Amino acid sequence: MATKKRKPRKWIQQAVKRPGALRKALGAKKGQTIPAGKLRAAAKRKGRIGRQARLAQTLKKLSKRKKRK
């Protein structure tokens, strides 16, 4: 049986609804990375900021894994 090729889903583009909102909420300057401590603390929060911070941590891990290969 032949396997179908799947189109890569662009879930990351759809997940990031407000680019730059997390950076603004955490007070990080544009063009610089958000400090890991601030990101970790924000990930423990509830609501939209917490969700955005947790997604940012996940995306950070994905980029590290991609660089390793």
N, C-alpha and C positions, 0 to 999 in steps of 0.2 A: 504494500500500500504506500502510495506516495504521500509525503508529508507536505503540508501547506507552509509556505513562508509567511511569517507574521510580519505585519508592518510594525516598526517600532512605535510604541505609543509615546506620545509627548506629554506624560503626566506631570513633569516638572514645570513646564511652561504653563500648564493649566492650574497648577497648585499655587503658583506665585501670583496672587491677585493684585497686590500693591507693592511693586518694587520700590525699595528704599524706605518703606514704612517702619520696618524693624530697626534699621539704622537710626532713623530719626527719633524713634521712641527711646532707644538706648543712649542717645546723645553721642553717637560715634560720628566722626567727621567723614565727609564724602571723600572717597578715594582711598581710605585706609580700612584695614580689616577691623572687624568688631573684636575686642579683646575676649579671650576665651572665658575669663571669669565672669564678665558681664553676660555673655551668652549662656553660660551654665546657670547663672542666677535667674535669668529671664525664662529659661526652659522650665523652671519650677513653678512659674506663675500660672495663673488660670487665664482663660480667655484667649483672645486673638494673639496677643503678644507672646504668650506661652507656646501656642501652636506654631507661630512663625519661628520662634527660637528653636523649637525641637526639629522643625523641618530644616532649618539652617545647619544644625548639628549633623543631621542625616546627610545633607548634600555635601557637607565638608568631608565626611567619611567616604562618600562616593568618589569625590575628586582625588582623594589620597589613594584609593584603591586603583583608580584609573592610571595614575602616575606611576604606580609600582609595576604595572604590567609592561 
